């Protein structure tokens, strides 16, 4: 993963559409078993439960993305499946290898490329999901909203406003 300082991310901008961005960190995964690749780590029982809770809470609040872009890592695919259960049948799902070891510029580029969607969700990994949120709303706003960092199964809801991107809500179990 390339090293990008949060101060450098302020130079990357996304203009709507999309006008709403959802950033979902995968739920808690099991530790890798001996010989198991990190990529193949599944969700833990707690992770499955947390993914379902966050998906239900998001749906209750009307948070339904037009497009879900997920890392191909098993734990992200499993988290995305919880979202699939609560969105409309027309919601498109894409699984993208570059999110697994991607940098914030990869995440932001994927979002920026979705100019035909009003709302886009990324299901991906920390620390890059947190750095992506910082790039959108600023480090100070991130530190104020998430003083302990971006938790597993955390969902940031970010909206475009005339003055820039703002964190509208943060859903967690």
Protein Blocks (a to p, Z undefined) as FASTA:
>chain_A
ZZddfklmmmpccddddfbdcdddddddddddehiafklpccdfklmmmmmmmmmmmmmn
opacfbdcddfbfklmmmmmmmmmmmcfklccdddfklmmmcfklmmmmmmmmmmbfbdc
dddddfklmmmmmmmnopklmmmmmmnopaehiacdddddfkbccdfbdcdZZ
